[in-house]
């Protein structure tokens, strides 16, 4: 009888419920609540469900006491005798939990480039090839990244590296945000990823007021000429040329640009249909699950419930809004220089939320003139934004931020 009582007492002390009611347990309850809210938003409101749902469930798993699935301390370099002791991957493989092992794909920079491989295999760059000026709109929309980097760098609560990780949210590109954050500010990865995907899901809510505020009815009514047809040769040469030019210009973009353009070459070549199918379906789906769950696992109570998290949410919103506004304003310049041949609203699609940002541009245009079809014109800046955000990420990673 005593053995049974002692066993039950031991189980109760080691249970997750006992840890929740211990000192500081309220943080665990808050994190569980937040994860449940995100699960609700992913399912009921369909806010980027393919990644927000795995992220939210990963957050739930990592904050349930006693599960032992993820150990953040295993990934933190330590000072030993004045020397930095880097991550012991052998210890992770032998003693880590399930999510520790899967997280290696994030820590080693494997998952985001593989996501880009699938994106490239699904992307049609014809609108961009047909209208190369779209590159300028995609570049202009990255202004939010660098503006926010400067602002965050001046705030005492963030280091330069953390400012870089936060600023990339302005590119509205989830995999890029995850890659940069995992390199520059891994302890903020969960907060940055959740902010990035939340704002991507809120593109239809955030962008229209900015677009309408910065343009006149006359500008929104502009009907652009149809894009010229693009030959198969052009489509095949495009990923090869972009790969060489961009990587030689900013070498740190190689993982993202290389995989993005490789996936696109597979698609446009027409000779690797099985590989295209694998890249866009099985491989991308598997990596999306691993990436989402492990990124969510980094959002532990100690790292997420911090004043820095609130700052990340605010700065991320600023970065995204400025990026959208910069694209529209540059579109207005093109409207002036072309004497009214460019509809400025396509500039808002310069952020990297493909194809949602382009659809929002079309929606706002349709509210002014429902016979005006500008979706393909907006896709040019939209896919240019994917390249632009990857280049911006390469720039941030190449600068010694300390």
Buried (B, 14 or more C-beta within 10 A) or exposed (E): EEEEEEEEEEEEEEEBEBBBEEEEBEBBEBBBEBBBEBBEBBEEEEBBBBBBBBBBBBBBBBBBBEBEBBBBEBBEEEEEEEEEEEBBBEEBEEEBBBBBBBBBBBBEBBBBBBBBBBBBBBBBBBBBBBBEBBBBBBBBBBBBBBBBBEBBBEBEEBBBBBBBBBBBBBBBBBBBBBBBBBBBBBBBBBBBBBBBBBBBBBBBEBBBEBBBEBBEEEBBBBEBEEBEEBEEEBBBBBBEEBBEEBBEEBEBBBBBBBBBBBBBBBBBBEEBEEBBEBBBEEBBEEBBBBBBBBBBBBBBBEBBBBEBBEBBBEBBBBBBBBBBBBBBBBBBBBBEEEEEEBBBBBBBBBBBBBBBBBBBBBBBBBEBBEEBBBBBBBBBBBBBBBBBBBBBBBBBBEBEBE
